[in-house]
């Protein structure tokens, strides 16, 4: 299914709205539709996920973009400086 556009459609069935994913199957030469569920349930799940994502705090990573792992601010450099001081003594 590489390079296939998969449109999403909303269908009204018996007064309720449902979200469908549709695409054309080249092997069977037919249009395939899969129901993703009732639209009000999907909307509720999306709103819950957005609320949870807004509460998360992300740390900004600093440091080189090479093969070394990136660190969070100057906290990653402190152990390196401590090791250097220990080696000098």
Secondary structure, 3 states (H helix, E strand, C coil): CCCCCCEEEEEEECCEEEEEEEEEECCCCEEEEEEEEEHHHHHHHHHHHHHHHHHCCCCCCECCCCCCCCECCCHHHHHHHHHHHHHHC
